[in-house]
Amino acid sequence: MNLNIFQWRSLKTRVTLFTLAIFLIGIWSLAFYASRMLREDMERVLGEQQFSTVSFIAAEINHEMGDRLSVLEKVARKVTPAILGNTAALQAFLEDSLILQAPFNAGVIAYRLDGTAIAEIPLSAGRVGIHYADRDYLVGPLKEGKSTIGKPHISKSKKFPEFIMSAPIRDPQGKVIGALAGVTNLGKSSFLDVITENRYGKSGYYLLADTKDRLIITGTGNSRIMQPLPAPGISPLTDRYVQGYDETGVAINPAGVEVMASARPVPVAGWFIVASLPTEEAFYPIRTMQRRILIITLFLTLLTGGLIWWMVRRQLSPMLAAAKTLATLSGSNQPPQPLPITSQDEIGDLIGGFNHLLETLAQRNAALEESEFHLRTIIENEPECIKIIDAEGRLIQMNPAGLAMFEADSLEQVAGRTVLDLIAPEYRTAYADLHQRVLVGEPVRMKYKVLGLKGGHRWLETHAVPMQDHGKVVHLAVTRDITERMHAEEKLHLAASVFTYAREGITITAADGTIIDVNDAFTRITGYSRDEVLGQNPRILGSGRQGKEFYAAMWRDLIENGHWYGEIWNRRKSGEVYAEMLTISAVRDAEGIIQQYVALFSDITPLKEHEQQLEHLAHYDTLTALPNRTLLADRLHQAMVQAQRRGQRLVVAYLDLDGFKAVNDRHGHKAGDQLLIAVSTRMRQALREGDTLARMGGDEFVAVLVDMAYVAASVPTLTRLLAAAAEPVNFDNIVLQVSASLGVTYYPQAEDVDADHLLRQADQAMYQAKLAGKGRYHFFDAEQDRSVRSHHESLERIRLALAEREFVLYYQPKVNMRTGTIIGAEALIRWQHPERGLLPPAMFLPVIEDHPLAVEIGEWVIDAALTQMALWRTAGLAIPVSVNVGARQLQQADFVERLRKILAEHPDIEPSYLEMEVLETSALEDMARASQVIEDCREIGVTFALDDFGTGYSSLTYLRRLPVTLLKIDQSFVRDMLGDPDDLAILDGVVCLATAFHRQVIAEGVETVEHGEMLLRLGCELAQGYGIARPMPARELPGWSAVWRPDPAWADLPAMNRDDLQILFASVEHRAWITNMENYLRGEREIPPPLDRHQCRFGMWWNAEGLARYGVQPAFLAIEPLHRQVHALAAELLELHVQGRNPEALARLGELHGLRDALIEQLKALMQENRP
């Protein structure tokens, strides 16, 4: 035998082996597939049989248990309350119920509702009298009223495995009164014998298990009774059965034997049944068949290999001969010649094809030479750099465009040089890495900077790929100059960063308004995503609040000026309307043609809403929702302007409710408030559209009636107002009724009058209506007003007093109560009248209020104060002084210039030591003028304070516009704040308002130490008043300042938290209640305050807000006993009063005051516990 046939490089050997391999793969795959399919089919058939068997057994057991549970429920329904209550009767009943004895091989037990066994069959079981309420099988029937199958367990008394099923016993109304339970002994013959007495196959078995408790109940041959199932995770198939899956699977059992198992649930008990058979027994037939298939396949493999070898050797003989001839031709130097064709079969076709290939290669070689010429021409003229770098990084070739980029005049200047020498130093490491990556076969892109041979710098972008050059890998790169692009990208990157990270929304549109881009802030503000608005018009954001005229003006400004700025209302995607501050700019090209519009906007809705809230609080009364003094002043001013323009009359009616105080005293503030609300609503309805009704405070109102042809035309409206005010009001089963007195004036008049004059005239007329009998109106009499004013001192007498130096200045100190610092003094004018003595300013200043003499006296005050300040400085006292400036003086056109002149006469006094105090009404007469004057004075160092704040008509808008540094709270609010909750609320509001507008605040009228404590707790540290010092002559102030010290109670007294201010208000409510009680006992009040401690305002606070916030604090809990004592003592005093023993009641007021003070001290202790 010739062994040469086994040469592995031989084509016939490879063809034989390849063909044999295909055959082997096919036949062995088929054999494996057939074996596998036989096993799978067998496993499927066996699994179906096994699953069917276990399903049948599970159904039988489920049916048996369901029947037993039904029997138990049926008998339980026959047990009446009478039977259950009679143990003997119940025992007899159970013994007569033969239907129970067969199903339950361990007996039946009856239980009371408390779980005590009271009867059983058979009676000898020994369960009667034992308490079983904690057993799981009794929880369902006794507590939940449903039948239950309990957990299998070992009986404690009988020591055998058992399980119990139970059913509730109900009375005729369906209420559970006991339970009936049947017991099955798993060790005896029972309906479970279908499992215990049968075996699955020769070596298989059945198991019944409890899902919930992972417990084997019983099995084939009573094996493994009450044994636990494998722990979770040990047997995945068992875990799936426990989880409720009913399926067939193959797994390793705890004994290490591979088994095929199927499981089905027993739904009525929450159990499952498993049939298990070792796979060794199950798959024995298929293993025999698989061995036979293996032997047959091996025989066919050997036979087929021999046949293939013989056939290939015979067919390839001609081709081998041709290959030998071809090898002879390739060894000669002659051009390749066509090979001879010796046969006309496929081998002959192959040789003929090879001859054709030789001809084609010759043609292609000629075309390749022509293509190489074309390629060289392209490279030489390509505007991009093309270069070749060897493995060591040296430059081999570069086209002219590349030489220009590197500032080389010829290839010789750079050929052979290391390319890294031409790369900027910061990019050399990255370029070296690029070079190495290319050499290992990876195409790479990179941007980098180069250094030209002549010193120039350029940005280049290269695309480098590996290339074979004479068997070596070299680096071929195509590089373009991107210097201009990089500069442009830097600018674009900067612009993109601004666009992306700006907090303002940015919208870019085309010239026609089409949106072409938006930033993230746009999405955050509007709710529209970028994709939703691209291609849309900004009109999708329109709210409809601006009309066509608004947008026309906007576009006109954009076209004419190239930009627009302002506020606009738009609508979010959600439909919510919001306010935005918008700036739009046009972007033009080099020819000035608009290409795009860029809009920047920010959401100012919170600012607008806050402004509206402040405006509403500032302009409307909180109780009646009517316009307040501030809004009235504005509307009255507008109505006066309108009356002048239209030539109509304006009627102003000042209304006061008659008898309102009596309603308040008799029925309390709540009734008074409801009366005010009802009356104000009716009076508002009595007016015409366009008229205004405002509440001045308390029970006073002002009506402004517009467009009156003559004054008498207002009479019907005035009559309706009186009728509306007099209508009865029902409140809490009480009929409340008041009347009204109206004072009426009109505008315009023969004399020039302003809004304040009109209100004063109407007020005077209202008092005349009251004097005339109330419930009527009275028109202002100008002649009578002039006669009243004639009683005042004449202007000539006041002018003489100024000339005779009869005016003097007194000074009242202003201090910081917490630190004890003297922050200044207020200069107060007095008239040292030769006959009448020292007169206060109220006796003469009103006479000159609208007279030029007021300006002269005002300037004298400023000059005298500056002179005194200089004298004090000589004595070592340097403090600021404030002077009062009247409206007329402030409105002088040359006020600032005259002030400069006075200051110049006192060069030793810095202007910052002078402060001007101006009344609200003075500043509001000409808001723009007053604001400008105050601003001009600030520039020279003189500051302004707004005096008597809270008594005028100023709005929050005016406060915002007036650049004052200090607000002075009117003393009327401070003086009564200890006993008047309303005044305290106003004072607190002013302090908060000053804080919100970054103004300082000072309180006038501090008369007691307690006033100071209250102010400090509210956050007001600056004060003046009799409790600190009375106004004094200038000579006394230095001595006073040297010895004055703040009261110790004021030291280290912090401002309270806003949430704890309710304690202050509660203390004032309590004081007010004590005062009202005392006034009633003295006959100064018609009705007593509420006696029920839960109905007084303090009691309502204690039971609601107080209890919720401080309920567990000792200081708070100590308040209630004191409060109870206060009301108990008040009841005793009232009883004495009713019995006519009022002197005794009044004599005991000291006790009431003592309890009041004790309760107030306890409130202070509560404040101390909650101090910040």
VENDA-V874725 format. One record per residue. RES is the residue in one letter. PSI is psi in whole degrees, 0 to 359 (* if undefined). OMEGA is omega in whole degrees, -180 to 180 (NA if undefined). NEAR is the number of other ideal C-beta (glycine too) atoms within 12 Angstrom. Layout:
# VENDA-V874725
RES/PSI/OMEGA/NEAR
RES/PSI/OMEGA/NEAR
This chain:
# VENDA-V874725
M/133/-179/5
N/112/-179/8
L/352/-179/8
N/343/-178/12
I/348/-179/17
F/17/175/16
Q/127/-172/15
W/339/179/12
R/355/-179/10
S/137/180/22
L/320/-178/22
K/327/178/28
T/317/-178/23
R/321/178/19
V/318/180/21
T/312/-178/30
L/322/-179/22
F/316/-180/18
T/320/180/24
L/323/180/27
A/318/179/19
I/316/-179/17
F/317/-179/24
L/318/179/24
I/316/-178/18
G/309/-173/18
I/324/178/26
W/326/176/23
S/319/179/16
L/319/-180/19
A/316/180/27
F/318/-179/19
Y/316/-180/18
A/319/180/22
S/318/-178/26
R/316/-178/18
M/321/178/18
L/317/180/24
R/316/-178/28
E/318/179/17
D/315/179/18
M/316/-180/25
E/320/179/27
R/315/-179/20
V/315/179/20
L/320/180/33
G/318/180/30
E/319/179/18
Q/314/-179/23
Q/317/-179/37
F/320/178/28
S/319/-179/18
T/312/-177/32
V/329/176/40
S/319/180/27
F/315/-179/22
I/318/-180/37
A/319/179/36
A/319/180/22
E/314/-179/26
I/319/179/37
N/320/-180/28
H/316/-179/20
E/315/-179/29
M/323/177/35
G/320/178/23
D/317/-178/22
R/321/178/39
L/323/178/37
S/319/178/22
V/316/-179/28
L/316/-179/40
E/322/-179/30
K/315/180/21
V/321/-179/35
A/326/-180/41
R/338/-180/21
K/347/-180/24
V/114/180/39
T/164/176/19
P/325/-179/20
A/316/179/17
I/317/-178/29
L/329/-179/32
G/349/-179/21
N/108/-175/17
T/318/-179/24
A/317/180/17
A/320/-179/20
L/320/180/37
Q/318/179/26
A/321/180/17
F/316/-178/31
L/319/-179/39
E/331/179/21
D/343/-178/18
S/80/-177/29
L/336/-179/15
I/340/-178/24
L/337/-167/37
Q/325/-178/22
A/315/-176/20
P/330/-171/28
F/107/-173/39
N/353/179/28
A/11/173/34
G/175/-179/36
V/142/-177/44
I/143/175/48
A/139/-177/49
Y/147/169/41
R/176/-178/31
L/333/-180/27
D/2/176/19
G/8/179/29
T/129/177/26
A/129/-176/37
I/349/177/36
A/154/178/39
E/157/171/36
I/134/-6/34
P/153/-173/22
L/336/-176/22
S/5/-176/12
A/338/173/29
G/26/-178/17
R/344/-174/32
V/135/177/27
G/352/180/17
I/144/-177/22
H/122/-176/18
Y/20/-172/34
A/335/-177/21
D/358/-178/15
R/143/-174/32
D/329/-177/28
Y/351/177/39
L/345/-179/41
V/317/-179/24
G/305/-177/26
P/321/-174/41
L/322/-175/35
K/329/-177/21
E/352/177/17
G/31/179/25
K/153/179/22
S/148/-173/38
T/144/171/32
I/119/-173/39
G/171/179/37
K/132/175/28
P/142/-176/38
H/172/176/27
I/122/-179/19
S/129/-179/26
K/327/-176/14
S/322/-175/21
K/345/177/22
K/32/174/12
F/153/180/25
P/140/-178/34
E/164/167/39
F/152/-173/45
I/136/172/43
M/143/-173/44
S/158/-180/43
A/149/-179/41
P/148/171/36
I/126/-175/43
R/156/173/27
D/176/-178/21
P/336/180/12
Q/2/178/8
G/5/-180/11
K/137/-180/14
V/129/180/32
I/354/179/30
G/193/-179/38
A/154/179/47
L/127/-174/50
A/140/175/49
G/137/-173/47
V/132/177/42
T/122/179/41
N/115/-178/29
L/345/-180/37
G/347/180/25
K/172/177/22
S/133/-179/18
S/186/180/32
F/350/179/32
L/5/180/39
D/339/177/24
V/338/177/29
I/311/-171/40
T/331/-174/30
E/10/-179/19
N/146/177/26
R/143/-180/22
Y/110/-177/32
G/200/-180/24
K/319/-175/12
S/6/-180/20
G/180/-177/32
Y/167/174/35
Y/149/175/42
L/141/173/44
L/124/-173/52
A/153/178/40
D/120/-176/34
T/312/-173/33
K/316/-174/20
D/5/180/23
R/56/-173/28
L/133/175/31
I/120/-177/37
I/311/178/45
T/174/180/41
G/183/-178/33
T/129/-180/30
G/26/-178/18
N/32/180/29
S/148/172/21
R/31/178/29
I/132/177/31
M/28/174/29
Q/149/-179/24
P/152/172/21
L/161/177/33
P/144/-180/26
A/154/179/12
P/134/178/15
G/340/-180/13
I/316/180/18
S/99/-178/29
P/323/-178/19
L/319/177/31
T/321/179/32
D/321/180/21
R/320/177/24
Y/320/180/39
V/326/-180/32
Q/355/175/18
G/3/179/18
Y/134/174/21
D/108/-173/27
E/174/177/26
T/138/-179/33
G/168/178/29
V/131/-177/29
A/169/176/30
I/124/-179/21
N/172/-178/28
P/339/179/20
A/1/180/15
G/14/-178/11
V/134/176/21
E/126/-177/21
V/158/170/36
M/125/-173/40
A/149/175/43
S/148/-178/41
A/147/175/41
R/143/-178/35
P/156/169/31
V/90/-167/36
P/323/-172/21
V/335/-177/24
A/352/-175/37
G/26/178/29
W/177/171/40
F/154/-179/42
I/135/-180/45
V/133/170/51
A/127/-174/41
S/136/-179/44
L/126/179/37
P/138/-179/26
T/336/178/29
E/320/178/19
E/321/-174/24
A/321/-170/34
F/18/-179/28
Y/316/-178/20
P/321/-175/19
I/331/180/27
R/325/177/19
T/316/-179/16
M/323/-180/22
Q/323/179/24
R/321/179/17
R/319/180/18
I/322/-179/26
L/318/-179/20
I/316/-180/15
I/318/-178/20
T/321/-180/27
L/320/178/18
F/314/180/16
L/327/180/22
T/313/-179/24
L/318/-179/18
L/315/-177/18
T/320/-180/25
G/316/-180/25
G/316/-180/18
L/319/-179/18
I/317/-180/27
W/316/-179/26
W/318/-176/17
M/316/-178/18
V/319/-179/26
R/321/-179/23
R/321/-175/16
Q/335/-173/21
L/1/-178/27
S/313/179/19
P/320/-177/23
M/326/179/30
L/323/178/21
A/319/179/20
A/321/-180/31
A/324/179/23
K/319/178/17
T/318/-179/21
L/323/179/23
A/325/178/13
T/316/180/15
L/321/-175/22
S/341/-180/17
G/351/-179/11
S/164/180/11
N/0/-179/7
Q/153/175/9
P/146/-179/13
P/132/179/19
Q/156/179/16
P/142/180/19
L/152/179/28
P/145/179/20
I/116/-175/23
T/349/-180/20
S/159/-177/19
Q/20/179/12
D/201/-177/17
E/328/178/16
I/319/177/25
G/319/177/20
D/323/180/17
L/317/-179/23
I/321/177/28
G/319/177/22
G/323/-180/18
F/319/177/27
N/319/178/23
H/325/179/17
L/320/178/17
L/318/179/22
E/318/-178/18
T/321/-179/15
L/323/179/16
A/318/178/16
Q/319/-178/14
R/328/180/14
N/322/177/15
A/319/180/14
A/327/-179/14
L/321/179/14
E/320/178/14
E/320/180/14
S/324/179/14
E/322/177/14
F/315/179/14
H/317/-178/14
L/319/179/16
R/320/179/16
T/316/180/13
I/314/-178/17
I/319/-179/24
E/331/-177/19
N/1/180/14
E/131/180/22
P/346/178/18
E/154/-178/25
C/131/174/37
I/122/-176/34
K/156/178/41
I/131/-178/35
I/135/-179/43
D/179/-175/27
A/335/180/22
E/0/178/20
G/14/180/30
R/145/-178/23
L/128/-179/34
I/308/-177/28
Q/151/175/27
M/137/-180/36
N/170/-177/31
P/323/180/22
A/320/178/24
G/320/178/39
L/322/179/28
A/320/180/28
M/324/-178/37
F/9/177/36
E/38/177/21
A/141/-180/27
D/339/180/14
S/164/180/14
L/331/-178/22
E/334/-179/12
Q/334/-175/21
V/341/-177/32
A/133/-180/22
G/349/179/18
R/152/175/24
T/128/-176/20
V/328/-178/39
L/334/179/25
D/336/-178/22
L/355/-178/38
I/143/176/35
A/141/-174/22
P/323/-175/17
E/348/-180/13
Y/1/-174/26
R/320/180/23
T/316/-180/16
A/322/-179/22
Y/324/177/34
A/321/177/25
D/319/177/21
L/316/-178/34
H/316/-180/38
Q/321/179/22
R/324/179/21
V/320/-177/32
L/334/178/28
V/9/172/16
G/11/-176/15
E/124/174/18
P/140/-173/20
V/144/173/28
R/149/-179/21
M/145/171/31
K/138/-179/26
Y/171/-178/36
K/141/180/27
V/158/177/40
L/115/180/25
G/159/-180/26
L/340/-179/21
K/14/175/17
G/358/-180/10
G/159/178/20
H/133/179/25
R/150/171/33
W/129/179/28
L/153/173/39
E/125/-175/27
T/149/172/37
H/109/-174/22
A/139/179/36
V/156/177/26
P/152/179/26
M/143/178/26
Q/131/178/15
D/103/-178/17
H/43/175/11
G/0/179/8
K/150/178/16
V/124/175/25
V/174/-172/28
H/110/176/42
L/128/-177/30
A/137/172/38
V/121/-170/29
T/138/177/40
R/152/178/25
D/117/-178/29
I/25/-176/25
T/309/-179/22
E/322/180/13
R/321/-180/17
M/319/177/21
H/319/179/16
A/322/-180/14
E/324/178/17
E/317/178/16
K/319/179/14
L/321/180/14
H/318/178/14
L/315/180/14
A/321/-180/20
A/323/179/17
S/316/177/13
V/316/-179/18
F/317/-174/25
T/316/-169/20
Y/2/178/14
A/140/177/24
R/335/178/18
E/146/173/27
G/139/180/38
I/131/178/37
T/132/175/41
I/127/180/31
T/158/171/33
A/175/-178/22
A/333/180/19
D/4/178/15
G/356/180/26
T/129/-178/20
I/128/180/32
I/346/175/25
D/150/174/28
V/159/178/37
N/179/-178/31
D/325/180/20
A/327/176/26
F/314/179/39
T/317/-179/23
R/322/-176/23
I/316/-173/35
T/336/-176/37
G/350/179/22
Y/135/175/27
S/167/-179/16
R/317/-178/25
D/331/-178/12
E/334/-174/17
V/344/179/28
L/130/-178/21
G/351/179/18
Q/170/175/26
N/144/179/19
P/351/178/35
R/342/179/18
I/342/179/24
L/356/-174/37
G/138/180/21
S/344/-177/23
G/359/-178/16
R/335/178/18
Q/139/-180/24
G/181/-179/13
K/325/-179/12
E/322/180/10
F/311/-178/21
Y/328/177/24
A/316/178/14
A/322/179/18
M/310/-179/28
W/327/178/21
R/316/178/14
D/320/180/21
L/317/-176/30
I/318/-176/18
E/317/-173/13
N/341/-179/15
G/3/179/20
H/161/176/22
W/144/-179/29
Y/135/177/19
G/181/177/22
E/146/-180/24
I/148/177/33
W/126/178/26
N/177/-177/36
R/131/177/26
R/172/177/25
K/327/-180/20
S/352/-177/11
G/350/-179/13
E/133/177/18
V/136/-179/22
Y/159/179/32
A/142/178/29
E/150/171/37
M/120/-167/25
L/136/172/36
T/126/179/26
I/132/178/33
S/143/178/24
A/140/177/28
V/120/-176/23
R/156/176/18
D/187/-176/11
A/332/180/7
E/2/179/7
G/10/-180/10
I/134/-179/11
I/125/178/24
Q/318/179/19
Q/167/169/25
Y/138/177/34
V/124/-180/36
A/130/173/41
L/132/-179/28
F/156/176/36
S/148/-179/26
D/116/179/29
I/20/-179/23
T/313/179/25
P/322/179/14
L/317/180/17
K/318/-180/21
E/319/179/17
H/320/179/16
E/319/179/22
Q/320/179/18
Q/315/179/16
L/319/179/25
E/318/-179/23
H/316/178/20
L/326/-176/23
A/339/-171/32
H/349/-176/31
Y/145/177/27
D/132/-175/30
T/334/-176/20
L/311/-172/26
T/350/-177/30
A/15/175/20
L/159/173/34
P/143/178/32
N/192/-177/36
R/320/-177/33
T/307/-179/36
L/326/177/33
L/316/180/37
A/318/-180/37
D/313/-178/28
R/323/179/32
L/320/178/41
H/315/179/30
Q/320/-180/20
A/324/178/35
M/317/178/33
V/317/-179/19
Q/320/179/23
A/319/177/29
Q/317/-176/18
R/321/-177/14
R/351/-177/17
G/26/-180/13
Q/172/177/25
R/146/175/28
L/129/-179/42
V/130/178/47
V/123/-179/54
A/124/177/52
Y/120/-172/43
L/133/175/53
D/133/-179/40
L/128/178/40
D/129/176/30
G/6/-178/27
F/322/-179/34
K/321/179/22
A/321/177/22
V/316/-180/33
N/315/-178/29
D/321/-175/23
R/319/-172/25
H/356/177/30
G/166/-176/32
H/327/-178/30
K/318/178/23
A/319/179/29
G/319/179/32
D/315/180/27
Q/323/178/25
L/316/179/39
L/319/-180/37
I/314/-178/24
A/316/-178/30
V/318/-179/44
S/323/178/39
T/315/-180/24
R/318/-180/27
M/322/178/38
R/322/178/30
Q/337/-180/20
A/343/-179/31
L/165/177/31
R/164/174/22
E/131/-177/11
G/337/175/20
D/161/-179/31
T/135/171/35
L/123/-178/41
A/151/176/40
R/125/-179/37
M/341/-176/37
G/149/-179/27
G/235/-180/21
D/28/-179/32
E/137/-179/37
F/159/175/47
V/131/176/46
A/133/176/49
V/114/-177/45
L/121/-174/44
V/166/174/33
D/49/175/23
M/128/179/33
A/324/176/17
Y/164/-172/15
V/320/-177/26
A/340/180/18
A/346/180/19
S/350/-174/34
V/314/179/21
P/319/179/18
T/319/179/34
L/321/179/40
T/319/178/21
R/323/178/28
L/315/179/43
L/320/-180/34
A/319/-180/23
A/320/-180/31
A/332/-175/45
A/354/180/30
E/139/-180/24
P/153/-179/19
V/127/178/29
N/128/179/14
F/117/174/23
D/48/-180/14
N/21/177/8
I/140/177/19
V/117/179/16
L/138/-179/33
Q/136/176/25
V/175/171/37
S/184/-177/31
A/149/173/41
S/130/-175/39
L/130/170/49
G/129/-171/42
V/136/171/43
T/179/-174/43
Y/171/180/37
Y/141/1/37
P/163/179/27
Q/176/179/26
A/322/176/10
E/153/178/16
D/119/-180/12
V/153/177/25
D/185/-176/30
A/319/179/33
D/321/178/29
H/317/180/29
L/316/-180/38
L/319/179/38
R/321/178/27
Q/314/180/36
A/324/179/45
D/315/178/31
Q/319/180/31
A/326/179/36
M/319/177/39
Y/327/175/24
Q/322/177/29
A/320/178/32
K/318/179/27
L/331/-178/15
A/357/176/18
G/2/178/13
K/169/179/27
G/31/-178/25
R/177/176/31
Y/157/-180/42
H/130/179/33
F/139/-179/32
F/137/179/36
D/108/-177/20
A/325/-180/23
E/317/179/14
Q/323/179/17
D/320/180/26
R/326/180/16
S/327/177/11
V/316/-178/18
R/341/179/22
S/345/-180/13
H/346/-180/12
H/167/177/21
E/140/-179/27
S/154/179/17
L/327/-179/25
E/325/-180/14
R/323/179/24
I/322/178/33
R/322/179/23
L/321/179/19
A/323/178/33
L/319/180/29
A/325/-177/15
E/6/179/15
R/41/179/14
E/347/179/26
F/141/177/34
V/162/178/29
L/132/169/37
Y/157/-176/32
Y/128/176/40
Q/121/-177/39
P/151/173/44
K/130/-172/40
V/164/167/35
N/111/-173/27
M/329/-176/42
R/314/-176/27
T/341/-177/17
G/7/-179/23
T/136/173/20
I/109/-173/33
I/354/179/29
G/190/178/38
A/151/177/41
E/128/178/42
A/123/-177/42
L/123/-176/35
I/142/173/38
R/154/177/30
W/113/176/33
Q/80/-174/21
H/135/-178/21
P/325/-178/14
E/321/-170/12
R/358/179/16
G/202/-177/12
L/116/-177/21
L/138/176/26
P/164/-176/18
P/333/-179/29
A/342/-178/15
M/345/-176/22
F/334/-178/33
L/321/179/33
P/333/-179/21
V/325/-175/27
I/12/-173/34
E/319/-177/31
D/25/-176/25
H/146/179/26
P/336/179/20
L/333/178/30
A/327/180/33
V/318/-179/28
E/313/-179/25
I/321/178/36
G/317/179/40
E/326/176/32
W/320/179/29
V/314/-179/38
I/314/-179/41
D/317/-179/30
A/322/179/31
A/318/179/41
L/321/178/34
T/316/-179/23
Q/322/178/34
M/321/178/37
A/319/179/25
L/318/178/24
W/321/-180/30
R/322/178/21
T/327/180/14
A/1/178/18
G/13/180/12
L/116/180/28
A/102/179/23
I/151/176/33
P/154/178/36
V/135/177/48
S/143/178/41
V/151/179/41
N/134/180/34
V/125/-180/42
G/167/-177/37
A/316/-176/33
R/318/180/29
Q/319/-179/39
L/330/-176/42
Q/359/179/30
Q/136/-177/24
A/328/-178/16
D/28/-178/17
F/313/-177/35
V/317/-180/29
E/318/180/17
R/324/178/25
L/319/176/36
R/319/-178/21
K/316/179/17
I/316/179/31
L/324/-180/29
A/333/179/16
E/350/179/18
H/69/-174/26
P/342/-179/11
D/350/-178/18
I/121/176/30
E/140/179/21
P/333/-178/29
S/346/178/21
Y/358/179/29
L/130/179/38
E/137/178/40
M/132/174/47
E/122/-177/45
V/139/178/44
L/152/177/35
E/312/-175/37
T/328/179/34
S/318/-178/40
A/334/-173/40
L/347/-177/35
E/321/174/32
D/88/-171/24
M/313/-177/29
A/316/-180/16
R/313/-180/23
A/317/-180/36
S/320/-180/26
Q/319/180/22
V/315/-180/37
I/320/180/37
E/319/179/21
D/321/179/26
C/324/178/36
R/325/-179/24
E/331/178/17
I/1/174/24
G/354/-178/21
V/129/-179/38
T/167/-179/31
F/148/173/39
A/145/178/43
L/111/-172/45
D/153/177/37
D/42/-175/30
F/136/179/43
G/349/-179/39
T/351/-177/26
G/209/-174/33
Y/15/-174/39
S/144/177/39
S/170/178/33
L/327/178/30
T/317/179/24
Y/318/180/35
L/322/179/33
R/326/-176/21
R/334/-179/22
L/119/-177/40
P/51/177/30
V/155/-179/42
T/346/-173/31
L/138/173/36
L/130/178/42
K/118/180/46
I/129/-177/45
D/140/-175/29
Q/339/179/30
S/326/178/22
F/320/-177/38
V/317/-174/43
R/320/-174/27
D/6/-173/25
M/338/-179/44
L/337/-178/35
G/3/-179/27
D/106/-178/25
P/328/-179/31
D/316/178/28
D/322/178/33
L/319/179/37
A/319/178/25
I/316/-178/28
L/317/178/45
D/320/179/35
G/322/179/30
V/319/179/41
V/316/178/40
C/321/180/25
L/317/179/29
A/318/179/33
T/318/-178/19
A/326/-178/21
F/14/177/28
H/45/176/15
R/150/170/30
Q/158/-179/31
V/138/179/40
I/143/-177/45
A/132/172/48
E/158/173/42
G/25/177/31
V/105/-173/42
E/338/-176/25
T/166/176/23
V/323/-177/24
E/327/173/29
H/315/-179/39
G/319/179/38
E/317/-179/38
M/318/-180/48
L/317/-180/47
L/321/179/34
R/331/178/41
L/350/180/43
G/9/179/32
C/113/-177/45
E/334/-175/32
L/139/-176/39
A/162/169/48
Q/155/-180/41
G/175/-176/32
Y/333/178/22
G/347/177/33
I/305/176/40
A/144/173/29
R/158/173/20
P/138/-174/29
M/158/174/26
P/156/-176/22
A/325/-176/32
R/338/-177/17
E/342/-173/22
L/317/179/34
P/317/179/26
G/318/179/18
W/315/-177/25
S/335/-178/29
A/332/-175/14
V/349/-174/12
W/136/174/24
R/145/179/19
P/153/178/28
D/138/-179/23
P/332/-180/14
A/340/-178/22
W/341/-175/31
A/137/176/19
D/30/177/16
L/104/-174/30
P/162/172/20
A/145/-178/28
M/156/171/32
N/149/-179/18
R/323/-178/19
D/338/-178/15
D/0/178/31
L/340/180/31
Q/335/178/35
I/317/177/41
L/313/-179/39
F/324/179/35
A/320/180/39
S/321/179/42
V/321/177/37
E/319/-180/38
H/317/177/44
R/316/-179/36
A/321/180/33
W/316/178/40
I/317/-180/37
T/316/179/28
N/322/178/34
M/317/180/38
E/317/179/30
N/322/178/22
Y/315/180/30
L/330/180/32
R/0/179/18
G/14/-179/14
E/6/180/16
R/142/-173/23
E/327/-178/18
I/149/179/24
P/162/174/34
P/168/-179/38
P/131/-179/29
L/332/179/25
D/119/-176/21
R/342/178/30
H/347/-176/19
Q/341/176/21
C/158/-175/32
R/324/177/33
F/316/180/41
G/320/178/30
M/323/176/26
W/315/-176/34
W/320/-176/39
N/344/-176/22
A/266/-175/17
E/318/-178/23
G/311/-178/35
L/324/-179/21
A/326/-174/15
R/325/-172/22
Y/16/-168/30
G/335/-176/18
V/1/-177/12
Q/136/-177/23
P/318/-179/15
A/323/180/26
F/317/-178/34
L/334/-180/20
A/350/-177/23
I/319/-172/39
E/316/177/27
P/319/178/18
L/317/180/32
H/320/178/39
R/319/179/22
Q/321/179/23
V/311/-178/37
H/326/178/34
A/316/179/20
L/319/179/31
A/322/178/37
A/321/178/23
E/317/180/25
L/321/178/35
L/322/178/27
E/318/176/20
L/321/180/21
H/317/-180/26
V/326/-179/16
Q/2/-180/13
G/12/-179/10
R/49/-175/17
N/324/178/20
P/324/178/15
E/320/179/19
A/315/-179/30
L/326/-180/23
A/335/-178/14
R/8/178/25
L/332/178/28
G/325/177/15
E/318/180/23
L/319/179/35
H/323/179/23
G/316/177/18
L/321/177/31
R/312/-178/35
D/323/179/21
A/319/179/24
L/321/179/39
I/320/179/33
E/325/178/22
Q/323/176/34
L/322/177/41
K/322/177/28
A/322/177/24
L/321/176/33
M/320/-179/35
Q/321/178/23
E/333/-175/23
N/18/179/26
R/144/-177/19
P/*/NA/16
